Amino acid sequence: MLKVKNGDLDKLGLLYERHKKRLFGFFYNLGNNPSVSEDLVQNVFVRILKYRGSYIGEGAFTAWMFRMARNVNYDYHKKASKENISTGVSPEDVKAGTEDHINEEIEKKGNTVLLKQALAKLPEEKRELLILSKYRELKFSEIAQIVGCTENAAKVRVHRALKELRTIFSQLEIA
């Protein structure tokens, strides 16, 4: 990223190839449909190019990138709510691959659907924290940089979000 900041814009393509799947998964797990997720990934890299001068090089690049991704997602949904744009298909509506073990797959898919429903019921901030820590596997120090808190506060917030997710998941299992 420092090379991009200093004018070597060809390196942006390398960053894109390296991080596009992680960003797509981040947006998709936040409940955006696949085409919206792809658009948001593109928007992140447009912003990276636009704001490359603000990159200092301290801390992890991924933390800086995911902070930008959070802002892109927030801006998209703010604009969508003003214009009443439908965000489309939820992640649980997308077909999963089939397996030979039908009973295992049915149970696994049922748990996956319940987990996604439970995630959808969490407040956006908590859902975002869980996606960053569990799905994107970021370190607590990186999450702290992204959300603007201390590392210990990030640990506590993720723990509380997990606890709330477990409660919601249990309630959905019973129902």
PyMOL CGO cylinders between C-alpha atoms (Angstrom):
from pymol import cmd
from pymol.cgo import CYLINDER

trace = [
    CYLINDER, 0.00, 0.00, 0.00, 2.90, 2.34, 0.65, 0.3, 1, 1, 1, 1, 1, 1,
    CYLINDER, 2.90, 2.34, 0.65, 3.92, 1.90, -3.01, 0.3, 1, 1, 1, 1, 1, 1,
    CYLINDER, 3.92, 1.90, -3.01, 0.38, 2.79, -4.11, 0.3, 1, 1, 1, 1, 1, 1,
    CYLINDER, 0.38, 2.79, -4.11, 0.50, 5.83, -1.85, 0.3, 1, 1, 1, 1, 1, 1,
    CYLINDER, 0.50, 5.83, -1.85, 3.76, 6.90, -3.47, 0.3, 1, 1, 1, 1, 1, 1,
    CYLINDER, 3.76, 6.90, -3.47, 2.31, 6.70, -6.98, 0.3, 1, 1, 1, 1, 1, 1,
    CYLINDER, 2.31, 6.70, -6.98, 2.87, 3.09, -8.09, 0.3, 1, 1, 1, 1, 1, 1,
    CYLINDER, 2.87, 3.09, -8.09, -0.81, 2.53, -8.96, 0.3, 1, 1, 1, 1, 1, 1,
    CYLINDER, -0.81, 2.53, -8.96, -0.11, -0.83, -10.63, 0.3, 1, 1, 1, 1, 1, 1,
    CYLINDER, -0.11, -0.83, -10.63, 0.28, -2.31, -7.13, 0.3, 1, 1, 1, 1, 1, 1,
    CYLINDER, 0.28, -2.31, -7.13, -3.39, -1.56, -6.45, 0.3, 1, 1, 1, 1, 1, 1,
    CYLINDER, -3.39, -1.56, -6.45, -4.29, -4.47, -8.74, 0.3, 1, 1, 1, 1, 1, 1,
    CYLINDER, -4.29, -4.47, -8.74, -2.16, -6.77, -6.58, 0.3, 1, 1, 1, 1, 1, 1,
    CYLINDER, -2.16, -6.77, -6.58, -3.92, -5.52, -3.44, 0.3, 1, 1, 1, 1, 1, 1,
    CYLINDER, -3.92, -5.52, -3.44, -7.27, -6.06, -5.14, 0.3, 1, 1, 1, 1, 1, 1,
    CYLINDER, -7.27, -6.06, -5.14, -6.44, -9.66, -6.08, 0.3, 1, 1, 1, 1, 1, 1,
    CYLINDER, -6.44, -9.66, -6.08, -5.14, -10.35, -2.59, 0.3, 1, 1, 1, 1, 1, 1,
    CYLINDER, -5.14, -10.35, -2.59, -8.11, -8.94, -0.66, 0.3, 1, 1, 1, 1, 1, 1,
    CYLINDER, -8.11, -8.94, -0.66, -11.21, -9.09, -2.91, 0.3, 1, 1, 1, 1, 1, 1,
    CYLINDER, -11.21, -9.09, -2.91, -12.46, -12.43, -1.54, 0.3, 1, 1, 1, 1, 1, 1,
    CYLINDER, -12.46, -12.43, -1.54, -12.15, -11.31, 2.08, 0.3, 1, 1, 1, 1, 1, 1,
    CYLINDER, -12.15, -11.31, 2.08, -14.01, -8.10, 1.37, 0.3, 1, 1, 1, 1, 1, 1,
    CYLINDER, -14.01, -8.10, 1.37, -16.69, -9.89, -0.64, 0.3, 1, 1, 1, 1, 1, 1,
    CYLINDER, -16.69, -9.89, -0.64, -17.22, -12.30, 2.27, 0.3, 1, 1, 1, 1, 1, 1,
    CYLINDER, -17.22, -12.30, 2.27, -17.40, -9.39, 4.70, 0.3, 1, 1, 1, 1, 1, 1,
    CYLINDER, -17.40, -9.39, 4.70, -20.11, -7.62, 2.71, 0.3, 1, 1, 1, 1, 1, 1,
    CYLINDER, -20.11, -7.62, 2.71, -21.97, -10.84, 1.92, 0.3, 1, 1, 1, 1, 1, 1,
    CYLINDER, -21.97, -10.84, 1.92, -21.99, -11.93, 5.56, 0.3, 1, 1, 1, 1, 1, 1,
    CYLINDER, -21.99, -11.93, 5.56, -23.41, -8.56, 6.50, 0.3, 1, 1, 1, 1, 1, 1,
    CYLINDER, -23.41, -8.56, 6.50, -26.49, -9.54, 4.50, 0.3, 1, 1, 1, 1, 1, 1,
    CYLINDER, -26.49, -9.54, 4.50, -25.82, -7.96, 1.13, 0.3, 1, 1, 1, 1, 1, 1,
    CYLINDER, -25.82, -7.96, 1.13, -26.68, -9.95, -1.98, 0.3, 1, 1, 1, 1, 1, 1,
    CYLINDER, -26.68, -9.95, -1.98, -23.78, -11.16, -4.18, 0.3, 1, 1, 1, 1, 1, 1,
    CYLINDER, -23.78, -11.16, -4.18, -24.03, -8.42, -6.82, 0.3, 1, 1, 1, 1, 1, 1,
    CYLINDER, -24.03, -8.42, -6.82, -24.23, -5.67, -4.20, 0.3, 1, 1, 1, 1, 1, 1,
    CYLINDER, -24.23, -5.67, -4.20, -21.27, -7.25, -2.38, 0.3, 1, 1, 1, 1, 1, 1,
    CYLINDER, -21.27, -7.25, -2.38, -19.22, -7.18, -5.59, 0.3, 1, 1, 1, 1, 1, 1,
    CYLINDER, -19.22, -7.18, -5.59, -20.12, -3.53, -6.14, 0.3, 1, 1, 1, 1, 1, 1,
    CYLINDER, -20.12, -3.53, -6.14, -19.15, -2.65, -2.58, 0.3, 1, 1, 1, 1, 1, 1,
    CYLINDER, -19.15, -2.65, -2.58, -15.76, -4.37, -3.01, 0.3, 1, 1, 1, 1, 1, 1,
    CYLINDER, -15.76, -4.37, -3.01, -15.18, -2.19, -6.07, 0.3, 1, 1, 1, 1, 1, 1,
    CYLINDER, -15.18, -2.19, -6.07, -16.21, 0.89, -4.10, 0.3, 1, 1, 1, 1, 1, 1,
    CYLINDER, -16.21, 0.89, -4.10, -13.67, 0.06, -1.39, 0.3, 1, 1, 1, 1, 1, 1,
    CYLINDER, -13.67, 0.06, -1.39, -10.83, 0.00, -3.93, 0.3, 1, 1, 1, 1, 1, 1,
    CYLINDER, -10.83, 0.00, -3.93, -12.05, 3.23, -5.51, 0.3, 1, 1, 1, 1, 1, 1,
    CYLINDER, -12.05, 3.23, -5.51, -11.86, 4.81, -2.05, 0.3, 1, 1, 1, 1, 1, 1,
    CYLINDER, -11.86, 4.81, -2.05, -8.46, 3.26, -1.38, 0.3, 1, 1, 1, 1, 1, 1,
    CYLINDER, -8.46, 3.26, -1.38, -7.24, 4.93, -4.56, 0.3, 1, 1, 1, 1, 1, 1,
    CYLINDER, -7.24, 4.93, -4.56, -8.94, 8.23, -3.70, 0.3, 1, 1, 1, 1, 1, 1,
    CYLINDER, -8.94, 8.23, -3.70, -7.71, 8.34, -0.09, 0.3, 1, 1, 1, 1, 1, 1,
    CYLINDER, -7.71, 8.34, -0.09, -4.32, 6.66, -0.57, 0.3, 1, 1, 1, 1, 1, 1,
    CYLINDER, -4.32, 6.66, -0.57, -2.66, 9.78, 0.78, 0.3, 1, 1, 1, 1, 1, 1,
    CYLINDER, -2.66, 9.78, 0.78, -4.28, 9.24, 4.19, 0.3, 1, 1, 1, 1, 1, 1,
    CYLINDER, -4.28, 9.24, 4.19, -2.63, 5.82, 4.63, 0.3, 1, 1, 1, 1, 1, 1,
    CYLINDER, -2.63, 5.82, 4.63, 0.14, 6.22, 7.20, 0.3, 1, 1, 1, 1, 1, 1,
    CYLINDER, 0.14, 6.22, 7.20, 1.53, 2.69, 7.24, 0.3, 1, 1, 1, 1, 1, 1,
    CYLINDER, 1.53, 2.69, 7.24, 1.17, 2.20, 10.97, 0.3, 1, 1, 1, 1, 1, 1,
    CYLINDER, 1.17, 2.20, 10.97, -0.70, -0.95, 11.93, 0.3, 1, 1, 1, 1, 1, 1,
    CYLINDER, -0.70, -0.95, 11.93, -2.06, -3.53, 9.55, 0.3, 1, 1, 1, 1, 1, 1,
    CYLINDER, -2.06, -3.53, 9.55, -3.22, -2.56, 6.08, 0.3, 1, 1, 1, 1, 1, 1,
    CYLINDER, -3.22, -2.56, 6.08, -6.23, -4.88, 6.52, 0.3, 1, 1, 1, 1, 1, 1,
    CYLINDER, -6.23, -4.88, 6.52, -7.43, -2.85, 9.50, 0.3, 1, 1, 1, 1, 1, 1,
    CYLINDER, -7.43, -2.85, 9.50, -7.30, 0.35, 7.43, 0.3, 1, 1, 1, 1, 1, 1,
    CYLINDER, -7.30, 0.35, 7.43, -9.00, -1.44, 4.51, 0.3, 1, 1, 1, 1, 1, 1,
    CYLINDER, -9.00, -1.44, 4.51, -11.81, -2.90, 6.66, 0.3, 1, 1, 1, 1, 1, 1,
    CYLINDER, -11.81, -2.90, 6.66, -12.43, 0.48, 8.29, 0.3, 1, 1, 1, 1, 1, 1,
    CYLINDER, -12.43, 0.48, 8.29, -12.94, 1.82, 4.79, 0.3, 1, 1, 1, 1, 1, 1,
    CYLINDER, -12.94, 1.82, 4.79, -15.17, -1.18, 4.00, 0.3, 1, 1, 1, 1, 1, 1,
    CYLINDER, -15.17, -1.18, 4.00, -17.34, -0.43, 7.04, 0.3, 1, 1, 1, 1, 1, 1,
    CYLINDER, -17.34, -0.43, 7.04, -17.78, 3.13, 5.81, 0.3, 1, 1, 1, 1, 1, 1,
    CYLINDER, -17.78, 3.13, 5.81, -18.63, 1.96, 2.29, 0.3, 1, 1, 1, 1, 1, 1,
    CYLINDER, -18.63, 1.96, 2.29, -21.25, -0.44, 3.68, 0.3, 1, 1, 1, 1, 1, 1,
    CYLINDER, -21.25, -0.44, 3.68, -22.69, 2.26, 5.95, 0.3, 1, 1, 1, 1, 1, 1,
    CYLINDER, -22.69, 2.26, 5.95, -22.87, 4.78, 3.09, 0.3, 1, 1, 1, 1, 1, 1,
    CYLINDER, -22.87, 4.78, 3.09, -24.52, 2.26, 0.77, 0.3, 1, 1, 1, 1, 1, 1,
    CYLINDER, -24.52, 2.26, 0.77, -27.23, 1.35, 3.28, 0.3, 1, 1, 1, 1, 1, 1,
    CYLINDER, -27.23, 1.35, 3.28, -27.80, 4.98, 4.21, 0.3, 1, 1, 1, 1, 1, 1,
    CYLINDER, -27.80, 4.98, 4.21, -28.30, 5.82, 0.53, 0.3, 1, 1, 1, 1, 1, 1,
    CYLINDER, -28.30, 5.82, 0.53, -30.41, 2.67, -0.02, 0.3, 1, 1, 1, 1, 1, 1,
    CYLINDER, -30.41, 2.67, -0.02, -32.75, 3.53, 2.85, 0.3, 1, 1, 1, 1, 1, 1,
    CYLINDER, -32.75, 3.53, 2.85, -33.23, 7.05, 1.49, 0.3, 1, 1, 1, 1, 1, 1,
    CYLINDER, -33.23, 7.05, 1.49, -34.00, 5.73, -1.97, 0.3, 1, 1, 1, 1, 1, 1,
    CYLINDER, -34.00, 5.73, -1.97, -35.88, 2.61, -0.81, 0.3, 1, 1, 1, 1, 1, 1,
    CYLINDER, -35.88, 2.61, -0.81, -33.53, 0.32, -2.71, 0.3, 1, 1, 1, 1, 1, 1,
    CYLINDER, -33.53, 0.32, -2.71, -34.05, -3.37, -2.00, 0.3, 1, 1, 1, 1, 1, 1,
    CYLINDER, -34.05, -3.37, -2.00, -30.80, -5.01, -0.91, 0.3, 1, 1, 1, 1, 1, 1,
    CYLINDER, -30.80, -5.01, -0.91, -32.02, -8.25, -2.43, 0.3, 1, 1, 1, 1, 1, 1,
    CYLINDER, -32.02, -8.25, -2.43, -31.27, -11.81, -1.52, 0.3, 1, 1, 1, 1, 1, 1,
    CYLINDER, -31.27, -11.81, -1.52, -30.21, -12.79, 1.96, 0.3, 1, 1, 1, 1, 1, 1,
    CYLINDER, -30.21, -12.79, 1.96, -27.25, -15.17, 2.34, 0.3, 1, 1, 1, 1, 1, 1,
    CYLINDER, -27.25, -15.17, 2.34, -29.42, -18.09, 3.49, 0.3, 1, 1, 1, 1, 1, 1,
    CYLINDER, -29.42, -18.09, 3.49, -31.42, -17.91, 0.25, 0.3, 1, 1, 1, 1, 1, 1,
    CYLINDER, -31.42, -17.91, 0.25, -28.36, -18.69, -1.87, 0.3, 1, 1, 1, 1, 1, 1,
    CYLINDER, -28.36, -18.69, -1.87, -28.09, -22.39, -2.72, 0.3, 1, 1, 1, 1, 1, 1,
    CYLINDER, -28.09, -22.39, -2.72, -25.41, -24.39, -0.94, 0.3, 1, 1, 1, 1, 1, 1,
    CYLINDER, -25.41, -24.39, -0.94, -23.60, -27.28, -2.64, 0.3, 1, 1, 1, 1, 1, 1,
    CYLINDER, -23.60, -27.28, -2.64, -24.93, -30.79, -2.20, 0.3, 1, 1, 1, 1, 1, 1,
    CYLINDER, -24.93, -30.79, -2.20, -23.14, -33.58, -0.33, 0.3, 1, 1, 1, 1, 1, 1,
    CYLINDER, -23.14, -33.58, -0.33, -23.42, -37.35, -0.38, 0.3, 1, 1, 1, 1, 1, 1,
    CYLINDER, -23.42, -37.35, -0.38, -24.38, -37.47, 3.30, 0.3, 1, 1, 1, 1, 1, 1,
    CYLINDER, -24.38, -37.47, 3.30, -27.95, -36.21, 3.04, 0.3, 1, 1, 1, 1, 1, 1,
    CYLINDER, -27.95, -36.21, 3.04, -28.83, -36.35, 6.74, 0.3, 1, 1, 1, 1, 1, 1,
    CYLINDER, -28.83, -36.35, 6.74, -25.62, -34.59, 7.77, 0.3, 1, 1, 1, 1, 1, 1,
    CYLINDER, -25.62, -34.59, 7.77, -26.18, -31.98, 5.11, 0.3, 1, 1, 1, 1, 1, 1,
    CYLINDER, -26.18, -31.98, 5.11, -29.76, -31.34, 6.19, 0.3, 1, 1, 1, 1, 1, 1,
    CYLINDER, -29.76, -31.34, 6.19, -28.68, -30.87, 9.81, 0.3, 1, 1, 1, 1, 1, 1,
    CYLINDER, -28.68, -30.87, 9.81, -25.71, -28.75, 8.82, 0.3, 1, 1, 1, 1, 1, 1,
    CYLINDER, -25.71, -28.75, 8.82, -27.85, -26.60, 6.52, 0.3, 1, 1, 1, 1, 1, 1,
    CYLINDER, -27.85, -26.60, 6.52, -30.49, -26.24, 9.23, 0.3, 1, 1, 1, 1, 1, 1,
    CYLINDER, -30.49, -26.24, 9.23, -27.86, -25.05, 11.69, 0.3, 1, 1, 1, 1, 1, 1,
    CYLINDER, -27.86, -25.05, 11.69, -26.37, -22.74, 9.07, 0.3, 1, 1, 1, 1, 1, 1,
    CYLINDER, -26.37, -22.74, 9.07, -29.77, -21.20, 8.34, 0.3, 1, 1, 1, 1, 1, 1,
    CYLINDER, -29.77, -21.20, 8.34, -30.43, -20.80, 12.07, 0.3, 1, 1, 1, 1, 1, 1,
    CYLINDER, -30.43, -20.80, 12.07, -27.01, -19.23, 12.56, 0.3, 1, 1, 1, 1, 1, 1,
    CYLINDER, -27.01, -19.23, 12.56, -27.60, -16.76, 9.72, 0.3, 1, 1, 1, 1, 1, 1,
    CYLINDER, -27.60, -16.76, 9.72, -31.04, -15.93, 11.10, 0.3, 1, 1, 1, 1, 1, 1,
    CYLINDER, -31.04, -15.93, 11.10, -29.51, -15.39, 14.54, 0.3, 1, 1, 1, 1, 1, 1,
    CYLINDER, -29.51, -15.39, 14.54, -26.79, -13.19, 13.03, 0.3, 1, 1, 1, 1, 1, 1,
    CYLINDER, -26.79, -13.19, 13.03, -29.45, -11.16, 11.22, 0.3, 1, 1, 1, 1, 1, 1,
    CYLINDER, -29.45, -11.16, 11.22, -31.23, -10.52, 14.54, 0.3, 1, 1, 1, 1, 1, 1,
    CYLINDER, -31.23, -10.52, 14.54, -28.09, -9.09, 16.14, 0.3, 1, 1, 1, 1, 1, 1,
    CYLINDER, -28.09, -9.09, 16.14, -27.60, -5.32, 16.09, 0.3, 1, 1, 1, 1, 1, 1,
    CYLINDER, -27.60, -5.32, 16.09, -25.43, -4.36, 13.10, 0.3, 1, 1, 1, 1, 1, 1,
    CYLINDER, -25.43, -4.36, 13.10, -22.44, -3.36, 15.26, 0.3, 1, 1, 1, 1, 1, 1,
    CYLINDER, -22.44, -3.36, 15.26, -22.34, -6.76, 17.00, 0.3, 1, 1, 1, 1, 1, 1,
    CYLINDER, -22.34, -6.76, 17.00, -22.87, -8.65, 13.74, 0.3, 1, 1, 1, 1, 1, 1,
    CYLINDER, -22.87, -8.65, 13.74, -20.02, -6.70, 12.20, 0.3, 1, 1, 1, 1, 1, 1,
    CYLINDER, -20.02, -6.70, 12.20, -17.70, -7.55, 15.11, 0.3, 1, 1, 1, 1, 1, 1,
    CYLINDER, -17.70, -7.55, 15.11, -18.46, -11.26, 14.81, 0.3, 1, 1, 1, 1, 1, 1,
    CYLINDER, -18.46, -11.26, 14.81, -17.94, -11.26, 11.07, 0.3, 1, 1, 1, 1, 1, 1,
    CYLINDER, -17.94, -11.26, 11.07, -14.58, -9.53, 11.47, 0.3, 1, 1, 1, 1, 1, 1,
    CYLINDER, -14.58, -9.53, 11.47, -13.39, -11.86, 14.23, 0.3, 1, 1, 1, 1, 1, 1,
    CYLINDER, -13.39, -11.86, 14.23, -14.89, -15.22, 13.27, 0.3, 1, 1, 1, 1, 1, 1,
    CYLINDER, -14.89, -15.22, 13.27, -15.43, -15.12, 9.50, 0.3, 1, 1, 1, 1, 1, 1,
    CYLINDER, -15.43, -15.12, 9.50, -12.59, -12.80, 8.46, 0.3, 1, 1, 1, 1, 1, 1,
    CYLINDER, -12.59, -12.80, 8.46, -10.35, -14.06, 11.32, 0.3, 1, 1, 1, 1, 1, 1,
    CYLINDER, -10.35, -14.06, 11.32, -8.89, -10.65, 12.13, 0.3, 1, 1, 1, 1, 1, 1,
    CYLINDER, -8.89, -10.65, 12.13, -6.86, -10.19, 15.30, 0.3, 1, 1, 1, 1, 1, 1,
    CYLINDER, -6.86, -10.19, 15.30, -8.39, -8.23, 18.17, 0.3, 1, 1, 1, 1, 1, 1,
    CYLINDER, -8.39, -8.23, 18.17, -5.77, -5.52, 17.68, 0.3, 1, 1, 1, 1, 1, 1,
    CYLINDER, -5.77, -5.52, 17.68, -6.93, -5.10, 14.06, 0.3, 1, 1, 1, 1, 1, 1,
    CYLINDER, -6.93, -5.10, 14.06, -10.60, -5.09, 15.09, 0.3, 1, 1, 1, 1, 1, 1,
    CYLINDER, -10.60, -5.09, 15.09, -9.77, -2.44, 17.68, 0.3, 1, 1, 1, 1, 1, 1,
    CYLINDER, -9.77, -2.44, 17.68, -8.23, -0.24, 14.97, 0.3, 1, 1, 1, 1, 1, 1,
    CYLINDER, -8.23, -0.24, 14.97, -11.25, -0.73, 12.71, 0.3, 1, 1, 1, 1, 1, 1,
    CYLINDER, -11.25, -0.73, 12.71, -13.91, 0.13, 15.29, 0.3, 1, 1, 1, 1, 1, 1,
    CYLINDER, -13.91, 0.13, 15.29, -11.83, 2.70, 17.16, 0.3, 1, 1, 1, 1, 1, 1,
    CYLINDER, -11.83, 2.70, 17.16, -11.39, 1.17, 20.60, 0.3, 1, 1, 1, 1, 1, 1,
    CYLINDER, -11.39, 1.17, 20.60, -8.74, -0.58, 22.68, 0.3, 1, 1, 1, 1, 1, 1,
    CYLINDER, -8.74, -0.58, 22.68, -7.79, -4.20, 22.09, 0.3, 1, 1, 1, 1, 1, 1,
    CYLINDER, -7.79, -4.20, 22.09, -9.33, -5.25, 25.42, 0.3, 1, 1, 1, 1, 1, 1,
    CYLINDER, -9.33, -5.25, 25.42, -12.55, -3.43, 24.59, 0.3, 1, 1, 1, 1, 1, 1,
    CYLINDER, -12.55, -3.43, 24.59, -12.66, -5.26, 21.25, 0.3, 1, 1, 1, 1, 1, 1,
    CYLINDER, -12.66, -5.26, 21.25, -12.28, -8.60, 23.07, 0.3, 1, 1, 1, 1, 1, 1,
    CYLINDER, -12.28, -8.60, 23.07, -15.10, -7.73, 25.45, 0.3, 1, 1, 1, 1, 1, 1,
    CYLINDER, -15.10, -7.73, 25.45, -17.37, -6.55, 22.63, 0.3, 1, 1, 1, 1, 1, 1,
    CYLINDER, -17.37, -6.55, 22.63, -16.78, -9.72, 20.60, 0.3, 1, 1, 1, 1, 1, 1,
    CYLINDER, -16.78, -9.72, 20.60, -17.37, -11.88, 23.68, 0.3, 1, 1, 1, 1, 1, 1,
    CYLINDER, -17.37, -11.88, 23.68, -20.64, -10.09, 24.43, 0.3, 1, 1, 1, 1, 1, 1,
    CYLINDER, -20.64, -10.09, 24.43, -21.74, -10.35, 20.81, 0.3, 1, 1, 1, 1, 1, 1,
    CYLINDER, -21.74, -10.35, 20.81, -21.02, -14.10, 20.85, 0.3, 1, 1, 1, 1, 1, 1,
    CYLINDER, -21.02, -14.10, 20.85, -22.98, -14.49, 24.07, 0.3, 1, 1, 1, 1, 1, 1,
    CYLINDER, -22.98, -14.49, 24.07, -25.96, -12.65, 22.57, 0.3, 1, 1, 1, 1, 1, 1,
    CYLINDER, -25.96, -12.65, 22.57, -25.67, -14.72, 19.37, 0.3, 1, 1, 1, 1, 1, 1,
    CYLINDER, -25.67, -14.72, 19.37, -25.76, -17.95, 21.41, 0.3, 1, 1, 1, 1, 1, 1,
    CYLINDER, -25.76, -17.95, 21.41, -28.89, -16.77, 23.21, 0.3, 1, 1, 1, 1, 1, 1,
    CYLINDER, -28.89, -16.77, 23.21, -30.66, -15.88, 19.97, 0.3, 1, 1, 1, 1, 1, 1,
    CYLINDER, -30.66, -15.88, 19.97, -29.54, -19.15, 18.34, 0.3, 1, 1, 1, 1, 1, 1,
    CYLINDER, -29.54, -19.15, 18.34, -30.89, -21.15, 21.27, 0.3, 1, 1, 1, 1, 1, 1,
    CYLINDER, -30.89, -21.15, 21.27, -34.23, -19.36, 21.09, 0.3, 1, 1, 1, 1, 1, 1,
    CYLINDER, -34.23, -19.36, 21.09, -34.47, -20.09, 17.35, 0.3, 1, 1, 1, 1, 1, 1,
    CYLINDER, -34.47, -20.09, 17.35, -33.63, -23.77, 17.91, 0.3, 1, 1, 1, 1, 1, 1,
    CYLINDER, -33.63, -23.77, 17.91, -36.45, -24.11, 20.44, 0.3, 1, 1, 1, 1, 1, 1,
    CYLINDER, -36.45, -24.11, 20.44, -39.00, -22.33, 18.24, 0.3, 1, 1, 1, 1, 1, 1,
]
cmd.load_cgo(trace, "trace")
